[in-house]
Amino acid sequence: YDTDLPDEVQQEAVRRVCGALGLKEQYDAAVAAGELLELLESLPRGTVEASIRLMRGYTCTGEWPEPILPSPAPERGRSPRSPSDEWSDELVPKSEGYGGEHK
């Protein structure tokens, strides 16, 4: 993602989100290996957004807010474009509408 913030601020935001997700070891290893970008690409959906929210909070107040983490169960309707949601939306009305007629 593109931002004008210094690398240190970006890394601190990602470190805080990873720590809150229990991924501090992966973060530390990625930084040591110079693979922070690869780590970002492998994180769960919403993690980068959470770190961006942290950076915005930091730039507004000068203090780090608590991370707002992505939902642990994105398949529960959080992401309307995921294939599992499309299937469940299609199947429910059909099974209700045609339940006894096609036997």
Helices and strands as residue ranges (DSSP letters): H 7-20, H 24-33, H 36-42, H 47-61, G 74-76, H 83-97
